[in-house]
Amino acid sequence: MAQAQLTVDLDAIRANWRALDALSDCETGAVVKANSYGLGADRVAPMLAREGVRRFFTATVEEGAAVRKALGDGPEINVFGGHMAGDAGLIKAAGLTPMLNSIDQMLRHVEALPGHPFGIQLDSGMNRLGMEAEEWAALRELAMKQKPRLIMSHLACADEPNHGMNAHQLRNFREMTDGLDAPRSLSATGGILLGKNYHFDVTRPGIGLYGAMPFRDARRVVSLHIPVIQTREVKTGESVGYGNNFVARSPMKVATISAGYADGLQRALAPKTYLWAGETRCKLLGRISMDLITVDVTAVDTLPDTLELLGPHQSVDQLANHIDTIGYEILTSLGGRYARVYAGA
Ligand SMILES: *Cc1c(COP(=O)(O)O)cnc(C)c1O
């Protein structure tokens, strides 16, 4: 079989949720947008619900409906994107709670689905989603009469604890919400780590559950093993791969493995990335192809059936550092061709 295997450790996700939950005295939700950061919301969300999670968060109502299917009735599913034109049917059928981001969304919601639960998203300074202070001032009396399920905002710089923006947004959020009779939420993973002032009533961790920065103490969640399709001897002066990009300076043994940029392993990773054959570090050679990668396995005595790209030797954050990105982007890029195998439960 040439299909690479992405192993997702559900026990590690559970342990990460517990560890983040233990950092606050309030309710800890779970963000399962983008199919649980690419790892499979149909497996992750039900496991977390059994663990006691009562609020899940998705980006869109379509994602919310998929999570509802996996969860069944009960837990609240909050949708960050709010209530867009055409969403009412799905919001009602799947029992979703849109986070209303503007006066337009508020009017749309109460007109289409009077009495249906909603939450409010406020902009405390990030200027991405949510009502601005003036909008909220105009609307809040009407909105509060209908008992919003949650009032939330989002921090722009929570992964930098000393950034002045954190305190600035905290102040703005307090000014907009102090004294209101509704649960409040400000913090994702980074905000949880900023301390109790930032926790309010509900936290919304995502990346920390999935084992990446800024949650330094997270347990590793993913490993990726890629089958070796073929090996060959390469003579001094011969080249490997597209563009003759790599030329052998001495005789070597090269393995061709079955994953490439169509699986989220961007070409830019090639110069700095290694794979592991057991405990032996093996350099990636030449260019990454759509479906294949070539690897120097000269130093390996007994070649295993698969090489490890993600696992105990290399984390998603290390891979991200090679190409100036973040663990979030590595995780959500891992493509649909991998066999996703779940460990634990
Ligand atoms: C993605 C997202 C989260 C989760 O953020 P992490 O950094 O992954 O913990 C929380 N809230 C909002 C509004 C988000 O968009």
Ligand as a Chemical Component Dictionary entry (heavy atoms), coordinates in Angstrom:
data_LIG
# 
_chem_comp.id                   LIG 
_chem_comp.type                 NON-POLYMER 
_chem_comp.pdbx_formal_charge   0 
_chem_comp.three_letter_code    LIG 
# 
loop_
_chem_comp_atom.comp_id 
_chem_comp_atom.atom_id 
_chem_comp_atom.alt_atom_id 
_chem_comp_atom.type_symbol 
_chem_comp_atom.charge 
_chem_comp_atom.model_Cartn_x 
_chem_comp_atom.model_Cartn_y 
_chem_comp_atom.model_Cartn_z 
_chem_comp_atom.pdbx_ordinal 
LIG C1 C1 C 0 -9.534  29.721 15.567 1  
LIG C2 C2 C 0 -10.165 30.481 16.663 2  
LIG C3 C3 C 0 -10.011 30.061 17.991 3  
LIG C4 C4 C 0 -9.049  28.976 18.398 4  
LIG O1 O1 O 0 -7.741  29.527 18.365 5  
LIG P1 P1 P 0 -6.458  28.709 18.758 6  
LIG O2 O2 O 0 -5.358  29.708 18.667 7  
LIG O3 O3 O 0 -6.327  27.632 17.742 8  
LIG O4 O4 O 0 -6.642  28.170 20.133 9  
LIG C5 C5 C 0 -10.757 30.718 18.967 10 
LIG N1 N1 N 0 -11.563 31.764 18.650 11 
LIG C6 C6 C 0 -11.683 32.216 17.390 12 
LIG C7 C7 C 0 -12.585 33.375 17.116 13 
LIG C8 C8 C 0 -10.992 31.612 16.354 14 
LIG O5 O5 O 0 -11.112 32.076 15.104 15 
# 
loop_
_chem_comp_bond.comp_id 
_chem_comp_bond.atom_id_1 
_chem_comp_bond.atom_id_2 
_chem_comp_bond.value_order 
_chem_comp_bond.pdbx_ordinal 
LIG C1 C2 SING 1  
LIG C2 C3 SING 2  
LIG C2 C8 DOUB 3  
LIG C3 C4 SING 4  
LIG C3 C5 DOUB 5  
LIG C4 O1 SING 6  
LIG O1 P1 SING 7  
LIG P1 O2 DOUB 8  
LIG P1 O3 SING 9  
LIG P1 O4 SING 10 
LIG C5 N1 SING 11 
LIG N1 C6 DOUB 12 
LIG C6 C7 SING 13 
LIG C6 C8 SING 14 
LIG C8 O5 SING 15 
# 
